[in-house]
């Protein structure tokens, strides 16, 4: 009798383990979506992002304080350009606790909604909370974008410089740095930044045109 009970328990444990292994992983789905997006398969990526969101919703039913689920939920919404929904989800999450990943996502969502004041506030909050965070270089880039759009070129130059220092392989970021340096009259610094952009992307026409302007 004990043997049968033991076998039954092992069988149930195996079933539960298999079910756990089969459960979709929201982060894996999100990363699959990013891979599809990188291949210009946005329609397919949206399908996967929506699957990731559904998993997040299920996870939040089980644990309403699951910040990983809130984080991935917000990321997926931003990738699908559902910025207002992303703001709502991030605000709900931040009522529970101040998770720096959610703060940065909220900053991005506000940026694309052109609410630059709220975007800047959240990006600076992220930078203060997570100076070595995974999205720190991106946060500095967005800060640079906000200051550039507000024509605060000196502040934008500082933010872009931090962004390219942390992640030097982004041609757009070097181009943006070059443009603000050009705007403040730093032709030599602008030329260096334009050259770095062209080194990463030789067909970057805007960078090539900029380089010609500052080296004539």
C-alpha positions as CSV (number, residue, x, y, z in Angstrom):
1,X,0.0,0.0,0.0
2,X,2.8,2.4,0.9
3,X,4.5,1.5,-2.4
4,X,1.4,2.4,-4.4
5,X,1.0,5.7,-2.5
6,X,4.6,6.6,-3.2
7,X,4.2,5.8,-6.9
8,X,1.1,7.9,-7.0
9,X,2.8,10.8,-5.3
10,X,5.8,10.6,-7.8
11,X,3.3,10.5,-10.7
12,X,1.5,13.7,-9.5
13,X,4.9,15.4,-8.9
14,X,5.9,14.5,-12.5
15,X,2.6,16.0,-13.8
16,X,3.1,19.2,-11.9
17,X,6.7,19.5,-13.0
18,X,5.7,19.0,-16.6
19,X,2.9,21.6,-16.3
20,X,5.4,24.1,-14.9
21,X,7.8,23.4,-17.7
22,X,5.1,23.9,-20.3
23,X,4.0,27.3,-18.8
24,X,4.9,30.1,-21.2
25,X,7.6,32.4,-20.0
26,X,6.8,36.1,-20.6
27,X,10.4,37.2,-20.8
28,X,11.3,34.6,-23.4
29,X,8.2,35.6,-25.4
30,X,9.2,39.3,-25.2
31,X,12.7,38.5,-26.4
32,X,11.3,36.5,-29.3
33,X,9.2,39.5,-30.2
34,X,12.3,41.7,-30.2
35,X,14.1,39.2,-32.4
36,X,11.2,39.3,-34.9
37,X,11.1,43.0,-34.8
38,X,14.9,43.2,-35.5
39,X,14.1,41.2,-38.7
40,X,11.5,43.7,-39.7
41,X,8.7,41.2,-38.9
42,X,6.7,43.6,-36.8
43,X,3.3,41.9,-37.4
44,X,4.7,38.6,-36.1
45,X,6.4,40.4,-33.2
46,X,3.1,42.0,-32.2
47,X,1.5,38.6,-31.9
48,X,4.3,37.4,-29.6
49,X,4.2,40.6,-27.6
50,X,0.4,40.1,-27.0
51,X,1.2,36.5,-25.9
52,X,3.7,37.9,-23.4
53,X,1.1,40.3,-22.1
54,X,-1.4,37.5,-21.6
55,X,1.2,35.5,-19.6
56,X,1.9,38.7,-17.5
57,X,-1.8,39.1,-16.8
58,X,-2.0,35.5,-15.6
59,X,1.0,35.9,-13.4
60,X,-0.5,39.0,-11.9
61,X,-3.7,37.1,-11.0
62,X,-1.6,34.7,-9.1
63,X,0.6,37.4,-7.6
64,X,-0.7,41.0,-7.9
65,X,2.7,42.3,-6.6
66,X,4.8,40.5,-9.3
67,X,7.0,43.4,-10.5
68,X,8.7,41.2,-13.2
69,X,5.2,40.7,-14.8
70,X,4.5,44.5,-14.6
71,X,7.9,45.2,-16.1
72,X,7.5,42.9,-19.1
73,X,3.9,44.0,-19.6
74,X,5.1,47.6,-19.9
75,X,8.0,46.8,-22.2
76,X,5.6,44.9,-24.6
77,X,3.1,47.8,-24.7
78,X,5.9,50.3,-25.5
79,X,7.2,48.1,-28.3
80,X,3.7,48.0,-29.8
81,X,3.5,51.8,-29.4
82,X,0.6,51.6,-26.9
83,X,2.0,54.4,-24.9
84,X,-1.1,55.5,-23.0
85,X,-1.7,51.9,-21.9
86,X,1.9,51.6,-20.8
87,X,1.6,54.7,-18.7
88,X,-1.5,53.2,-17.0
89,X,0.2,49.8,-16.3
90,X,3.4,51.5,-15.0
91,X,1.5,53.8,-12.7
92,X,-0.4,50.8,-11.3
93,X,2.9,49.0,-10.7
94,X,4.5,52.0,-8.9
95,X,1.6,52.1,-6.5
96,X,2.9,48.8,-5.2
97,X,6.6,49.6,-5.1
98,X,9.2,51.8,-6.8
99,X,10.8,49.5,-9.3
100,X,13.4,51.3,-11.4
101,X,12.7,49.2,-14.5
102,X,9.1,50.4,-14.4
103,X,10.2,54.0,-13.8
104,X,12.4,53.9,-17.0
105,X,9.6,52.3,-19.1
106,X,7.2,55.0,-17.8
107,X,9.8,57.6,-18.9
108,X,9.9,56.2,-22.4
109,X,6.1,56.0,-22.7
110,X,5.8,59.7,-21.7
111,X,8.5,60.6,-24.1
112,X,6.6,59.1,-27.1
113,X,3.4,60.8,-25.8
114,X,5.5,64.1,-26.0
115,X,5.0,64.7,-22.3
116,X,8.7,65.7,-22.0
117,X,8.4,67.1,-18.4
118,X,7.1,63.7,-17.0
119,X,9.5,61.8,-19.2
120,X,12.5,63.8,-17.9
121,X,11.4,63.4,-14.3
122,X,11.2,59.6,-14.7
123,X,14.4,59.2,-16.6
124,X,16.3,61.2,-14.0
125,X,14.7,59.2,-11.3
126,X,15.9,56.0,-13.0
127,X,19.4,57.4,-13.4
128,X,19.5,58.2,-9.7
129,X,18.1,54.9,-8.6
130,X,20.0,52.6,-11.0
131,X,23.3,54.2,-12.1
132,X,24.5,50.8,-13.3
133,X,21.1,49.7,-14.5
134,X,20.6,47.7,-17.8
135,X,18.9,50.7,-19.4
136,X,21.2,53.4,-18.1
137,X,22.7,54.4,-21.5
138,X,19.2,54.5,-23.0
139,X,18.0,56.7,-20.2
140,X,20.8,59.2,-20.8
141,X,20.0,59.2,-24.5
142,X,16.3,60.1,-23.8
143,X,17.4,62.8,-21.5
144,X,19.6,64.1,-24.3
145,X,16.6,64.0,-26.7
146,X,14.4,65.9,-24.3
147,X,17.0,68.7,-23.8
148,X,17.7,68.8,-27.5
149,X,14.0,69.2,-28.4
150,X,13.8,72.0,-25.8
151,X,16.9,73.6,-27.4
152,X,19.0,73.2,-24.2
153,X,22.0,72.1,-26.2
154,X,24.6,72.2,-23.5
155,X,22.6,69.9,-21.3
156,X,21.8,67.7,-24.2
157,X,25.5,67.4,-25.0
158,X,26.3,66.2,-21.5
159,X,23.5,63.6,-21.6
160,X,24.5,62.3,-25.1
161,X,28.2,62.2,-24.1
162,X,27.2,59.9,-21.1
163,X,25.1,57.8,-23.4
164,X,27.8,57.1,-26.0
165,X,30.4,56.6,-23.3
166,X,28.2,53.8,-21.9
167,X,27.2,52.4,-25.2
168,X,29.5,53.5,-28.0
169,X,28.1,51.4,-30.8
170,X,25.0,53.4,-31.6
171,X,25.4,55.5,-34.7
172,X,22.3,57.6,-34.1
173,X,23.5,58.6,-30.6
174,X,26.8,59.8,-32.0
175,X,24.9,61.7,-34.7
176,X,22.7,63.4,-32.1
177,X,25.8,64.3,-30.0
178,X,27.4,65.8,-33.2
179,X,24.3,68.0,-33.9
180,X,24.2,69.5,-30.4
181,X,27.9,70.2,-30.5
182,X,27.5,71.9,-33.8
183,X,24.7,74.0,-32.4
184,X,26.9,75.2,-29.5
185,X,29.7,76.0,-31.9
186,X,32.0,73.1,-31.1
187,X,32.9,72.3,-34.7
188,X,35.9,70.1,-33.8
189,X,33.9,68.1,-31.3
190,X,31.0,67.8,-33.8
191,X,33.4,66.6,-36.5
192,X,34.7,63.8,-34.2
193,X,31.1,62.7,-33.3
194,X,30.0,62.8,-37.0
195,X,33.1,60.6,-37.8
196,X,32.2,58.1,-35.1
197,X,28.7,57.9,-36.5
198,X,30.0,57.3,-40.0
199,X,32.5,54.7,-38.8
200,X,29.5,52.7,-37.4
201,X,27.3,53.4,-40.4
202,X,29.2,54.5,-43.5
203,X,26.0,55.2,-45.5
204,X,24.7,57.7,-42.9
205,X,23.9,60.6,-45.2
206,X,22.9,63.0,-42.5
207,X,26.2,62.4,-40.6
208,X,28.1,62.8,-43.9
209,X,26.4,66.1,-44.6
210,X,27.0,67.3,-41.1
211,X,30.7,66.4,-41.3
212,X,31.0,68.5,-44.5
213,X,29.4,71.5,-42.7
214,X,31.8,71.5,-39.8
215,X,35.0,70.8,-41.8
216,X,34.7,73.4,-44.6
